[in-house]
């Protein structure tokens, strides 16, 4: 299943300043610099202004540790599912997060 990516973050003096995610299967290069926004293949992207979680689509992954923790990721995930929030779990968290921002750009172009 071609859902993987290369992700690199740059931290300077304890602060994240740059991030890059490359999806080789679709030739997508996501780049962000602190204070400068994010791009997909050089074109600006951003998430929508929607704040109501019930109007969202949840994309998630689960950590390898803390899976049995009280009020941990499984319980939180279950609450969203029981409320009827759509869920996608694709397998590459970094590209999932990038696609959230890119989806808003794709919607604007449609």
N, C-alpha and C positions, 0 to 999 in steps of 0.2 A: 504494500500500500504506500504510494508515494506521498506521504504526509510527514515530512521531516524537514529540518532546516538547520542552518548554521546561525548561531546567535553570539554576538560579542558585545560586551559592555565595557566601558572605560570609566574607572573610578579615579578621581584625583583628590587627594587630601580628604578622603572619607566621603566624597560626594560624587554621585553618578553624573557624568557630563556628556557622554555619548553612548548611543546604542545603535546596533545594526543587526538586522535579521535578513538572511538571504534564503529564498526558496528556489533551489536549483531546478526543480521540476517545472516551474512556471516562469522562471527568470524574473522573479520579483525581488527587488532590493529595497527594503525598508530602512530608513535612516532617521535618527532623531538626535538633535543636539539641545542640551538644556537651554531653555529660553528662546529657541528658534523654531519650535514646531517639528513636525514629522513629514517625511516624504515617502512616496512609493515611486521608484524609478524616476526620481527627480521632480515629481508632481506633488504639490502639497496635499496632505490628507488630515482629517480631524474627525473626532467622534461627534455624534449628534448632541444636541443640548437636552435631550430627553432625560428626565430625572426619575420618572415613575418606573420602578423595577418591574411592575406588572406588565409594562409595555415592552419589555426587553426579551431578548433570547439569551439564555445563559449558556456560556461556553466554559467548560471546566475541565480540570484534570485533578487528580488526587495525588497527594504527596506519598512517598514511599514510607515515611515515618509518620507517627501521630495518627494513623488511620483509626485506631481504637480509642482515641482521646474523647472524653466526655464533651459534648457539644462540638465535636470535631467536624471535619469536612463531610463525612457521610450524613450526619444529622442535619447540617445546614443545607446540603444538597437536597435531601429528602423534603425539607420544608418548602423549598422552591418548587419542586416537582408536584407536591400535593396541592400547591396553590395554582397549578396549571401553567407555570412559566415554561415556555418551550426550552428544550435543552439539546445542546450538541456537545459531543465529546469525541474529538477527532484524533487525538493522539500526539499532537505537537503543540504544547502550550504557547510557545513563542509565536508561531505563525497564527494560531488562533487569535491572540491578542492583536497582532498586526491587522488581521482581516476585519476586526471590529472597526478600526479606524478607516480602513479602505472601503468597507461596505457603505459607509456614509457617502464617500466620494462616488461610488458606483451608482448609488440611488440618485444623486444629484445629476449624473450624466444621462440617466434613463428618461 
